Amino acid sequence: MATIKEFVERLEKKGLVKHVKREVAPVYEVSTLMKVLDGTPLWFEKVKGHEMPVVANICSTKELISIGLGVDKKDIVRRFADAIDHPVPAEVKKAEEYIELPPDLTKLPILTYYPFDGGSYIASGIVVANDPEYGLNASYHRTMVIDKDRVVQRILPRHFHKYIERGLREFAFCIGPELQVLLAAGVSTDVSVSELDIANALRPISMIELDGHVVPESEIVIIMELTGEEHSEGPFLDLTETPDIVRQQPVSRVKKIFVKENAVFHALLPGGLEHKTLMGMPREPTILREVSKVCEVKDVLITPGGCSWLHGAVSIVKKHADDGKKAIEAAFKGHTSMKHVFVVDDDIDINDPNQIEWAMATRFQADKDLVLYPNVKGSSLDPSADPNTRLTCKAGFDLTIPWEKGKDKEKFKKPDLPMKIDPRDYVEM
């Protein structure tokens, strides 16, 4: 078995999954519990009107990702970066243990998250598309149900859109693949590099041939066909935890639905920690790769407080006067949707926002250390940017110790403890 269920079983063995045993409604009730218990992996055993259970919040922290990948938390970003640099195609086998359902989406426990949503949504689904020249592409596309066999999907002008322009009409839509596929599908890379090869390099995955499509083994595989129509898509809560606008987007028809025996449905809370982890975390290795070209990097973080998309922090080992400024420029290359980036010295723990703020308070002068990029393209997710042009003002904050203060460098650092002691020798812990 090579699907997300294997990951959930690992979490179960560690006692990290909470089971909701009472019957819950797919409209608002499941999503409310997901929000109230955000960060806690959940298994909904009885979803009203459905036999299939729902799992949620399973990728909501780096600690959970670490368990799933079998990689120490501090090593994930560099391991991910290496997989991007050295993708490895996976072996394809024939699909087994799949049951074909009628092409009727009402058979699946698809959730309605908020009262303002345009409809019920599949938020965790990954489009797997094949192009004769470029090969397989895997990417997230939020999917709003408009009929039992018709959906409308948000498709940005990226690789999947390029495939459509080149004539693609039929594609697969996967729910519940392996963890590394969920992570790699959020990577932005060259169109000639398959995200599935990155996933396989991160940790070997199982690829299968199903109904003429090569896909990552998943709990649910839906074969869809673009109809050539458009339909209003949205509103829908995005990473910023504010509703995204309504747009006209492409419509697809459901041709076939395949499910694993005893399948589970992976639901993703819009704007929740899992959404932020799966979208923001794949940007950390791309920032690391770019900043490493100009200076030595200790760590990279896309910050939860910055919607895990618009803000980033980078700690560097500063060796030259302009390393901080170079790191800022490179970081924006590594994640073009980022709005603000904070560069700190390697003594600052970027996972602690208080330490970043302390560095700003003690090491930063706005007239020297603030780098502005006015009137540049930003993220479509930023509600403060121009909604039509996406123009925004980006800013980089060089919070490193001023180079000219080098001889007084220790004055900019917090002192170590005066003595090495064990507090348990003094008080009960």
C-alpha positions in Angstrom: 0.0 0.0 0.0 1.5 3.3 -1.1 -1.0 6.0 -0.3 -1.6 8.6 2.4 -3.1 5.8 4.6 0.4 4.5 5.2 1.4 7.9 6.6 -1.8 8.0 8.8 -1.0 4.5 10.2 2.5 5.8 11.2 0.8 8.7 13.1 -1.7 6.2 14.6 1.2 4.1 16.1 2.5 7.2 17.8 -0.9 8.0 19.2 -1.1 11.3 17.4 -4.5 10.8 15.6 -7.7 11.7 17.3 -10.8 9.8 16.2 -14.2 11.5 15.9 -16.6 8.6 16.5 -19.9 10.4 16.4 -21.6 11.2 13.0 -20.7 14.6 11.6 -22.1 16.5 8.6 -19.9 17.2 5.6 -21.4 20.8 5.5 -19.6 23.0 8.0 -19.4 20.5 10.9 -16.3 18.7 9.8 -14.6 21.9 8.8 -15.4 23.5 12.1 -13.8 20.7 14.0 -10.8 20.8 11.7 -10.4 24.5 12.5 -11.0 24.1 16.3 -8.5 21.2 16.4 -6.1 22.7 13.8 -2.7 21.0 14.1 -4.2 17.8 15.4 -4.5 14.9 12.9 -8.1 13.8 12.8 -10.0 10.7 11.6 -13.7 11.2 11.1 -15.3 7.7 11.2 -18.8 8.6 10.3 -19.6 11.3 7.8 -23.3 11.7 7.3 -24.4 10.2 4.0 -21.1 8.4 3.3 -19.4 5.2 4.2 -15.9 6.6 3.4 -14.1 8.1 6.4 -12.3 11.5 6.2 -8.8 12.2 7.5 -7.6 15.8 8.0 -4.8 17.9 9.5 -2.3 15.2 9.0 0.4 17.4 7.4 -0.2 20.4 9.6 3.3 20.6 11.2 6.9 19.9 10.3 7.0 17.5 13.2 4.3 15.4 11.4 6.1 15.7 8.1 9.3 14.5 9.8 7.6 11.4 11.0 6.1 10.7 7.6 9.4 11.1 5.7 11.6 9.5 8.3 13.8 12.6 8.2 14.9 14.8 11.1 13.0 18.1 11.1 16.1 20.2 10.8 17.2 18.2 7.7 13.9 18.4 5.7 14.7 21.6 3.7 18.1 20.4 2.5 16.8 16.9 1.7 14.0 18.6 -0.3 16.4 20.9 -2.1 18.6 17.9 -3.0 15.5 16.1 -4.4 14.7 19.1 -6.6 18.3 19.2 -7.9 18.4 15.4 -8.5 14.9 14.1 -9.5 14.6 10.4 -10.1 11.8 8.8 -12.2 9.8 6.1 -10.5 9.1 2.6 -11.8 5.5 2.2 -13.1 3.5 -0.8 -12.2 0.0 -2.0 -13.1 -2.8 -0.8 -10.8 -4.2 -3.2 -8.3 -7.0 -3.3 -5.7 -9.1 -0.4 -7.3 -12.8 -0.4 -7.5 -14.6 1.7 -10.1 -17.5 3.8 -8.9 -20.1 5.5 -11.0 -19.0 9.0 -12.2 -20.9 10.6 -9.4 -19.1 12.9 -7.0 -22.0 12.7 -4.5 -20.5 9.2 -3.7 -17.5 11.0 -2.1 -17.5 12.9 1.3 -16.7 16.2 -0.3 -16.9 19.0 2.2 -18.4 22.5 2.3 -16.1 24.5 4.5 -17.6 28.0 5.0 -21.0 29.6 4.4 -19.5 32.0 1.8 -17.9 29.2 -0.3 -19.1 29.0 -3.9 -19.9 25.3 -3.3 -18.4 22.1 -1.9 -14.7 21.8 -2.6 -12.0 19.2 -3.0 -9.0 21.2 -1.6 -6.4 18.4 -1.4 -6.7 17.1 -5.0 -3.6 17.0 -7.3 -4.0 17.2 -11.1 -1.6 14.7 -12.8 -1.3 15.7 -16.5 0.8 14.2 -19.3 2.3 16.1 -22.2 4.0 14.3 -25.2 7.1 16.6 -24.9 7.2 17.6 -21.2 5.9 14.5 -19.6 4.1 14.2 -16.3 3.1 17.3 -14.2 1.6 17.3 -10.8 0.0 20.4 -9.3 -2.7 21.5 -6.8 -5.9 22.9 -8.1 -8.8 23.7 -5.8 -11.9 22.1 -7.3 -15.5 23.3 -6.8 -18.3 20.9 -7.5 -21.0 22.3 -9.7 -22.9 19.1 -10.5 -22.6 15.4 -9.7 -20.2 14.9 -12.6 -18.9 18.5 -13.3 -16.4 20.6 -11.5 -14.7 24.0 -12.0 -11.0 24.4 -11.1 -8.8 27.3 -10.3 -6.0 27.1 -12.9 -3.2 29.7 -12.8 -1.1 30.4 -15.9 1.5 27.8 -15.0 2.4 24.3 -16.2 -1.0 22.7 -16.3 -2.4 25.7 -18.1 0.5 25.4 -20.6 -0.4 21.7 -21.2 -4.0 22.8 -21.9 -2.8 25.4 -24.4 -0.8 22.6 -26.1 -4.0 20.5 -26.5 -4.4 18.5 -23.3 -8.1 17.5 -22.6 -8.1 14.5 -20.3 -6.2 14.2 -17.1 -6.2 12.4 -13.7 -7.1 14.0 -10.4 -5.6 12.3 -7.3 -6.8 12.4 -3.7 -4.7 10.8 -1.0 -1.3 10.0 -2.6 1.8 9.4 -0.6 3.1 12.2 1.6 6.1 13.0 -0.6 3.7 13.5 -3.6 1.7 16.0 -1.5 4.9 17.9 -0.8 6.4 17.8 -4.3 3.1 18.9 -6.0 3.6 22.3 -4.3 7.1 22.9 -5.9 7.6 25.4 -8.7 10.2 24.2 -11.0 11.0 24.1 -14.8 8.2 22.6 -16.9 10.6 19.9 -18.1 11.1 18.6 -14.5 8.3 16.3 -13.2 7.2 17.0 -9.6 6.6 13.2 -9.4 10.3 12.6 -10.0 11.1 15.0 -7.2 8.7 13.2 -4.9 10.5 9.9 -5.8 13.9 11.4 -5.1 12.6 12.6 -1.7 11.5 9.1 -0.8 10.6 6.3 -3.3 7.0 6.4 -4.5 4.7 3.9 -6.2 3.5 4.9 -9.7 0.7 3.0 -11.4 -1.0 2.8 -14.8 -4.7 3.2 -14.4 -7.2 3.5 -17.3 -4.5 4.7 -19.6 -3.1 7.3 -17.2 0.2 7.1 -15.2 -0.4 8.4 -11.7 0.9 8.2 -8.2 -0.9 5.5 -6.3 -3.6 7.2 -4.4 -6.7 6.5 -2.3 -8.9 8.0 -5.0 -8.2 8.6 -8.7 -10.7 10.6 -10.8 -10.4 10.7 -14.6 -11.6 14.1 -15.9 -12.1 15.8 -19.2 -12.1 19.5 -20.0 -15.3 20.6 -21.6 -14.2 23.9 -23.1 -16.7 25.8 -20.9 -16.1 28.2 -18.1 -18.0 28.7 -14.9 -17.7 31.1 -11.9 -15.3 29.6 -9.3 -15.3 30.9 -5.7 -15.4 32.5 -3.2 -13.0 30.3 -1.4 -10.8 30.9 1.7 -7.1 30.9 0.7 -3.8 30.9 2.6 -4.3 34.5 3.8 -7.4 33.3 5.6 -9.4 35.9 3.6 -11.9 34.9 0.8 -10.4 34.8 -2.7 -12.4 36.6 -5.4 -14.8 34.9 -7.9 -13.3 34.2 -11.4 -14.4 32.4 -14.5 -12.5 29.2 -14.7 -12.4 26.0 -16.8 -15.0 23.3 -16.4 -14.2 19.6 -16.4 -16.5 16.5 -16.6 -15.9 13.5 -14.4 -15.5 10.4 -16.7 -14.5 7.7 -14.1 -13.9 7.4 -10.4 -11.5 4.7 -9.0 -11.1 4.1 -5.3 -8.9 1.8 -3.2 -10.7 -0.8 -1.1 -11.5 0.8 2.3 -10.4 4.1 1.0 -10.2 7.3 3.1 -10.8 10.8 1.8 -8.1 13.4 2.6 -9.7 16.8 3.4 -7.6 19.9 3.6 -8.8 22.9 5.6 -8.5 26.1 3.6 -6.3 28.6 5.3 -5.4 26.0 8.0 -2.0 24.8 9.1 -2.0 21.8 6.7 -2.8 24.1 3.8 0.0 26.4 4.8 2.5 23.6 5.4 1.8 21.9 2.0 1.9 25.3 0.1 4.7 27.1 2.0 7.1 24.4 2.9 8.0 23.5 -0.8 9.1 27.1 -1.2 11.8 26.8 1.4 14.1 24.6 -0.6 13.8 26.9 -3.7 14.8 29.9 -1.5 17.7 27.9 0.0 19.0 27.0 -3.5 19.0 30.6 -4.7 20.4 32.2 -1.5 23.1 29.5 -1.3 24.4 30.8 -4.7 25.4 34.1 -3.1 26.3 33.3 0.6 26.3 30.6 3.2 22.8 29.6 4.5 22.0 28.1 7.8 18.2 27.9 7.6 15.1 29.0 5.7 11.5 29.4 6.9 8.3 30.4 5.2 6.6 31.9 8.3 3.0 30.8 9.4 2.3 34.4 10.5 3.0 35.5 6.9 0.3 33.1 5.7 3.1 30.6 4.9 3.4 32.3 1.5 4.0 36.1 1.8 6.7 36.2 4.4 10.0 34.4 4.7 13.0 34.3 7.0 16.6 33.3 6.1 19.5 32.9 8.5 23.0 33.3 7.0 26.6 33.0 8.0 27.7 36.6 7.2 31.2 36.8 5.7 31.0 40.0 3.6 29.4 43.4 4.1 26.8 42.9 1.4 25.8 39.3 2.2 22.5 40.4 3.8 21.4 42.5 0.7 22.5 39.7 -1.6 20.5 37.2 0.4 17.4 39.4 0.1 17.6 39.6 -3.6 18.2 35.9 -4.0 15.4 35.0 -1.7 12.9 36.8 -3.8 14.2 34.9 -6.8 13.6 31.6 -4.9 10.0 32.5 -4.2 8.6 35.2 -6.5 5.3 35.5 -4.7 7.0 36.5 -1.4 6.2 40.0 -0.2 8.6 40.5 2.8 11.8 38.6 3.7 13.8 38.9 6.9 17.5 38.0 6.8 19.3 37.4 10.1 22.6 36.1 11.4 23.1 32.5 12.2 22.7 33.1 16.0 19.0 33.9 15.5 16.5 31.0 15.5 14.2 31.9 12.7 11.6 29.5 14.1 11.1 31.9 17.0 9.4 35.1 15.8 10.5 36.9 19.0 14.1 36.4 18.0 13.5 37.8 14.6 11.8 40.9 16.2 14.7 41.2 18.6 17.2 41.2 15.7 15.1 44.0 14.0 15.1 46.0 17.3 18.8 45.8 17.9 20.5 45.4 14.5 18.3 47.2 12.0 18.4 50.8 10.7 15.6 51.5 8.2 17.5 54.1 6.2 20.4 51.6 5.6 19.0 48.1 5.9 15.6 48.3 4.2 15.5 47.2 0.6 12.3 48.2 -1.3 11.0 46.9 -4.6 8.1 49.1 -5.5 5.5 48.4 -8.3 6.5 44.8 -8.9 4.3 41.7 -9.5 3.3 40.1 -6.3 1.0 37.3 -5.3 -2.6 37.0 -6.4 -3.3 35.9 -2.8 -2.4 39.2 -1.3 -5.6 41.2 -0.7 -3.7 44.4 -0.4 -2.1 44.2 -3.8 -3.8 45.6 -6.9 -6.5 43.0 -7.7 -6.1 43.5 -11.5 -2.3 44.0 -12.0 -1.1 42.2 -8.9 1.4 45.1 -8.5 2.7 45.5 -4.9 5.7 46.8 -3.0 8.1 44.1 -1.8 10.5 44.7 1.0 13.6 43.0 2.4 14.8 43.6 5.9 18.6 43.1 6.5 18.6 42.3 10.3 22.2 41.2 10.4 24.8 42.8 12.6 26.1 45.9 10.8 29.4 45.1 9.1 31.1 48.3 10.2 30.5 47.2 13.8 32.4 44.0 13.3 35.0 44.7 16.1 32.1 45.2 18.5 30.2 42.1 17.2 29.8 40.6 20.7 27.9 43.6 21.9 25.1 42.6 19.5 24.7 39.1 20.9 23.0 37.8 24.0 25.4 36.3 26.5 25.5 32.7 27.4 24.5 31.5 30.9 27.1 32.5 33.5 27.4 28.9 34.7 26.5 25.4 33.4 23.9 24.1 35.8 21.0 21.6 35.9 17.9 23.3 37.2 16.6 19.9 38.4 19.3 20.0 41.1 17.5 23.1 42.5 13.8 22.7 41.9 11.3 19.9 41.1 10.7 19.8 37.3 
